Amino acid sequence: VCHAKSNHALPNIIVIFSDDQGMHDVSCYGSEIATPEIDKLAKEGMQFTQFYAASSICTPSRYGLLTGRYPHRSQDNLLGALMFLEERDQHRGLRKDEATYVERLKGVGYQTALVGKWHLGHGEQEFWPTKHGFDSFFGHTGGCVDFFTLDYGNRPDWYRNEQLVEIDGYATDVITAEAIQVLSRSRQNDQPLYLHVAYNAPHFGKAWNQEKQAPENVMQPKSEDLIKASGIADPLRRAFAAKVIGMDEGIGKLLKEVERLGISENTLVIFMTDNGGDPKYGGSNLPFRGGKATLFEGGIRVPCIARWPNRITPGSASDQPTGAIDLHATFSEITGFKIKQTDGVSLLPILLGKSSPTSRTLIWRTGSHESLQRKSWAAVRDGDWKWVQQPGQEKMLFNLRVDPHETQNLAGIHTDIAHRLQKLAQ
């Protein structure tokens, strides 16, 4: 580990990571859902228009973000969502020698905290976030919670570090309040802070059906947030929007605390989402094709905004292909820690407005999931070209420069390109 930069020169870093929120679920990306606090970040920073999640599914998306590596490289083949109640998934997760950028940041002097969703293993000690660089953890280990009871169905799953705790409140508000506390406490010493705020919103809640004695997926907005979304006619979309609105207000409170503490100037804030929205639960990825769990653009092209006063030009935008796997290398360049292996590249030149457009090759694979009735997908983006293998369907090739909505399959015309990208996928 390289201690190349003094603590005083290192910025605080806050990553705000939302859940199942698509390209049409943030107002500065064209949504009808009002997100003034996220929009303010975009006005004060850089908005990415071709930013990709590491996967279209929760667990592998988080693996790719934290390790900077493609999820198909994971030791436990984390290509689908880990299921909290399945016996097999008790023994799968992020292994102790799979390095995260959080560990590296800690190695160069950062305080580190995770507030909210983990979803990278829940059954064995080595999977805990506190074993992967986080000084503290406050939140849930499974893929979702009941937003009102903070349980997974009827199973407790809310922890402080590695101890189950009983907390009252609505999940989004509980996460926001804790993140503000972490920020305030961090000022008691002069170490820089890495704060990871992983909201479960606007993902559906995991409630308990007393009659069926089984967990069930339910949209669980707060009643006061539903009133704020009353202009949206469709009831499902309105419930989803209410959860987005509540989270957006929480983000505003968190950023106000950054201002109150006088640390805005030296704090890099990144807002991003883990994968595309799920239309079955009110999410929208329009005008892009597909959604969560697919590898069309709607499943993997996601909102991302970065603010860093005096470093990132306010109101700027980048249409360069970039992704969550790039954060590992980015934080390495900013803070001076060394990395052994990464599939990403540093975004620092883009953030500082010093890079010229470059061609990227990005690869995705998802796993099959019986209980969720999902099948394996594969996709490659290479420059403007994107190859997609949809389960049981003919292979597809799109030119995203002229056809970003993936309407015209060119695989039968440009067979050489399709073959080359298929080999990359394999």
N, C-alpha and C positions, 0 to 999 in steps of 0.2 A: 504494500500500500504506500502510495506516495503522498507525503504531507507537503505538497508543493506550495500551498497558499496559506497565509495566516488566517486565523479564525475571523479577524476583523474584516478581511477582504471578502469573506464568503457570504453569499446571500442566504437569507431564509428561503426555503422552498415549500410551497403549499400546492399539493396536487388534489384537486376536487374531482372525484370520479363518480359519475352518476350511473344508473343501472337501467338498461333497456330504453334508452332515450335516443330517438333517431334524428335524422337530418331535418325533419319537418316538425321537430318538437322543441325548437328554440326559436324565439321570434326573430333574432338577427339572421337566422338561416331561412326565414320566410314563413315561419309557423304563425297560425292564428292564436296560439297560446302566448300570453304576455309573460316575458321573462326579462323585466327591466334590469335586474341586477347582473345577470349574465351578459346582457346587451351592453351594459356599462363597461364591463371588462373588455368587450370587443372594441368599444370606442376608445378605451385607454390603452389598448394593446394590439395584438395581431390575431386575425381570424384566419384559420386554415380552411380551405375549401376542398382539398384532396387529402385529408388525413384519414388513416386507416387503423381500425382496431386490429389487434393481433389475432383475433378470432371473432366469429359471429355468435359465440356462446361464452357465458360468464367465466367459468374456471380457466379455460385456455387463454382467454383474453387477459386475465389477471396475471397468469404465468408469463405471457409474452411481455407485458408492461414491466414487471418487476425484474425479470432476468435479462431482458434485451435479446431473448432467443426465441426462435420459432417454437410454438407449443409441441410440434411433433418431435422435438428433441428431448422432451421431458422424460425422465426415467420411468414414471408411472403412466406414460401414454395419456396425458391429460388433454384429451381432444374433445371431451364432452363435459357437461356440468356434473360435478360430484353431487350425488344424491344423499341427503342427510340420513335417510332411514334405510338405505340399502347396505346390507352387510359387506358386500365387496368394496364399497366406497369408504368403509371405515379404515381401510388399509392402503389408501392411495392419497397422494398429496405431494406438496413441495418437499423434496428430500434435502437432508442437511448439507450436502455438497453442491446443491444447485444455488449458486450465489445470486443474491439480489443487489440492486444498487443501494438499497437501504443499509445493508451491511457495510458497503463501501463508504457511504456517507458517514456512518457511525465511525468508521476507521479514520476519517480525516477530521473528526471532532464535532460532528453533528449530534444534537439531541434528536431522537426519532420517535414518532408516535403514530399509531394507526387508530382512527376512530371510525367505526362503522363495520362494513362487510369485509370478510376475509375470503372465504370460499376457495381456499387452496389446501384443504385438509382439516379434518376434525376428529379423527379417531386415534391418532398416535402422537406422542409427545414431540417428535421431531417436526411435525407439521405446523406447530404453533407459530404465529407471527413473531412472538418473543424469541423464537429460535432462528429467526431470519432477519435480524437487525433492528427490530422495533424494541425500544426501551419500554414502551407501554402499549397496551392494547385495550380498547374499550369498545365492545361491539359483539357481532355474531359471527359464527364460523360457517354456518350453512348458507344456502343460496338465497334464502328469503326469510322473512319473519312475519308474524302477525304484527301489524303496525301499532296495535293498541295494547297487546299483552306482552310483546317482545319475545314470545315463544315461537318455535317452529311447530305449528299446529298446537299440540298440547305438550310438546317437549321443551324444557328450558334450554335456551341457547343464547344467553347474553352474559358476557364475561367482562370482568376487570382483570387484565393480565390473564391468568389461567384459572381464576376462581369464578364460578357461577355467581351472579348477583341478581337481586330482584330490584328492578327499576320501574318507577311509574312514569308514564308519559307516552307521547306519540313518537314513534321511532325517528322520524325526520328531525323533530324538535330536540329529542334527547341527543342525537348525534351533533347537531349544531351547538347545543349548550356545552357539551363536553369539549368540542373543538375550540370554542372560545376560552374555556378554562385552561386547556393545554397551552394555548397562545399566551395567556396571561402569566401562567406559571413559568413559561420558558424564559421570561424576561428577568428571572431571578439570578441568572448567570449570563456570562457573555458568550456562550456557545451559540452558533447558528442552529436553526430549527428546521428539520424536515417533518412536515405534517401531512399525513395522508388521510383525506376525508372521503370515505367511500360510502356515499348514500345508497340505501336500498331503493329509494324512490327513483323513478316512478314505476318500478317493477311491481307486479301484483303482490298482495300480502298472502301469507300462508296461515289461514285461519283453521279452526277446528270445528268440524261439523258434528255436533253432539248426537244428532239423530243417527248419522251413518257411522259414528265413531271412527272418523277418518279425517285427515287433513284435506283442505280444499283451497284452490286458488281463487282469491276474491280481491277485487279492487277496493282499497280501504282509504279513501280520502277523508280528511277532517271535514265536518259539516260546514265550518266557516270558510274553508277553501273551496268547497263546492259552490257556495254562494258567489265567490269571486269568479268562478268559471261559468256562471249562469248563462252567458251569451252563447255558449256552445250547445247546439241542439241535441246532438247524439249523446245519449246518456253514458255510454261507455267512454267515448272520447272526452266527455265532460269530467268523468271521474278521474281519468288519466291526467287531464289538464290540471285538475285541482291538486293532484300530487306534485306535478311540476311546479305549480305556483307556490305551494308551500315550501318546496325545496329552494326555489329561487329566492324567496324571502329569507330563508336560513343562510344562504350564501351571502346575501346582502348584510346580514348581521355579523357574519364572520369577517367580511371585508371591512366593515365599520370598526371592528375591534383592531384590525391591522392598522387602520388609520389612527385610532385612539392611542395606540401604543407608540405611534410615531415611527413605525418600521416599514411603511409602504415603499419608500425609496429603495430599500435594500431587500425587497421581497419579490421573488419570482412566483407568480401565481399561474397555475395551469388548470383550466377547466376542460374536461373531456368526458366522453361516455364510453362504456365498455363494449357496446355493440349496437347494432341497429335496433329500432323499436319493433315490438311485436304487435301487428295489427289486430290479432285476436284479443289483445288486452288494451286496445286503444292507442297504441303507438303509431307513428307515421314516418315513412322515409321518402315521401314524395319529393321530387318527381322520379326518384330512383326506383329501380326494380327490386323486388324481394324485400326480405326483412330478417329479423333475428333467426339464427340457425341456418340461413342460406348464405352462399358466397357470391350472390349478386351484390351490386353496389349498395343496395339498401340494407344489407346485413353487416357490411364491414366499413363503409365510408361513414364517418361519424363527425359530429361537431367537436372542434377543439379550438381553444382560445388561450393565448398566453399574454400576460401583462408583467412588465418589468420596467418601471419608470426610469427614464434617462438612458435606457439601453434599447428597448423596443419602441419603435415609432408609433405613437398613438394613431388609431384608425387605420393601421396598415393591414394588408392581407397577403397571404401566400397561396398560390395555386400549385405549388410543387407537391408531387406525391411524397408523403411523409407518413409516419405511423408511430403507434405506441411503442414498438420495439426500439425506436430511436431515442427514447428518453434516457436509457442507461448510458449510452455514449455521450449524450448531451450533458448530463450531470457530471460525467467524468471530465469533460473538457472544461466545464465551469469551475469545478472544485479541485481538480488535480488528482483524483484517485485513478489508479490504473485498472484497466480491465483486461481479462485474459481472452475471453471469447464473447463476441456479440454479433448478431445478425443485423443490427441497426447501424445508423450513421449519426454523427452529431448534428443537431439542428441549430447549434449556436450561430453559424454563419447566416442562416436564414433569419433567425430571430433578430440578429443585429443588422439585417439588410445588406449583408456583404456577399451574398452568394449569387451565382448565376444559375439558371435552371439546369438541373441535371436529370438524366434518365435513371429510373430506379427499377430494380427487379424485386418483387415482393411475392411471397408464397404463403398460401393458406391451406390447411387441411382440417376437416372436422371429423369427429368419430361418430359411429352409429350409437344409438341409444334406444334400447327396446322400450323402456317405460315411457319415454317421451315420443316414441314412434318417429325417431329421426334416423336418417341414413347418412353415410359418409359422403362428404363433398371434397373436391379439390379445386384450387384456382391458382393462377399465376398472373401477375401483372408485370409486363416488361415494356418499359416506355409507354407508348399509347395503346399497346395491345394487351388484351386480357383474355385468357383461356379459362373456361369453366367446365368442370365435369359435375353435372347434376346427377344424383342417384338414378340409375335406370334409364337415363335419357341420352340422346346423342350429345357428343362433345360440342362445345360452343366456343366461338372466337368473336370478340368484339373489338372495334377500334374506338376507344373511349374519347378520343379527341373529337371525332365527328358524331359519335353515338354514345354519349355518357349514360343514357338510360337503357342501354343493352337491348335494343329492339331488333337488330339485324345480325343474324348469325352468319359469319363469314368463313366458318371452318371449311366449307366445301369449295371456297374460292381460293383462299390463301392456305393451302394444305401444308406448305413448307413451314409457315409460321406456326400453325396449329401443332404440327409435329414437334417443332423445336420447343415450344412452351410445355407440351405434354411431357417431354423428356425432362425438362426442368422440374416439373411437379413430381416426377417419379424419383 
